[in-house]
Amino acid sequence: MSAVDILLEIKKLPLQERLSVVEKAMRDIRLEEQRERLRSEAALVINDYLNDPEMTVFTALDGEKVHESM
């Protein structure tokens, strides 16, 4: 189905349903953009996290019990 076909089908819906479809599509697009941005940012820093001892110094505490101060 092409974008034109989809738009024609959406036009057949009642106004409230059309708004709902558009809102859902916009949310999905924003989430997809956010995920892609996070993937890109993670790719930029992964080498540092894997190889820079200052970035991984606290992993020595992995497995330690955490005690609350209160």
For each residue, the residues with C-beta under 8 A, 3 or more apart:
1: 5 6
2: 5 6
3: 6 7
4: 7 8
5: 1 2 8 9
6: 1 2 3 9 10
7: 3 4 10 11
8: 4 5 11 12
9: 5 6 12 13
10: 6 7 13 18 21 22
11: 7 8 18
12: 8 9
13: 9 10 17 18 21
14: 17 18
15: 18 19
16: 19 20
17: 13 14 20 21
18: 10 11 13 14 15 21 22
19: 15 16 22 23
20: 16 17 23 24
21: 10 13 17 18 24 25
22: 10 18 19 25 26
23: 19 20 26 27
24: 20 21 27 28
25: 21 22 28 29
26: 22 23 29 30
27: 23 24 30 31
28: 24 25 31 32
29: 25 26 32 33
30: 26 27 33 34
31: 27 28 34 35
32: 28 29 35 36
33: 29 30 36 37
34: 30 31 37 38
35: 31 32 38 39
36: 32 33 39 40
37: 33 34 40 41
38: 34 35 41 42
39: 35 36 42 43
40: 36 37 43 44
41: 37 38 44 45
42: 38 39 45 46
43: 39 40 46
44: 40 41
45: 41 42 48 49
46: 42 43 49 50
47: 50 51
48: 45 51 52 55
49: 45 46 52 55 56
50: 46 47
51: 47 48
52: 48 49 55 56
53: 56 57
54: 57
55: 48 49 52
56: 49 52 53 59
57: 53 54 60
58: 61
59: 56 62
60: 57
61: 58 64
62: 59
63:
64: 61
65:
66:
67:
68:
69:
70:
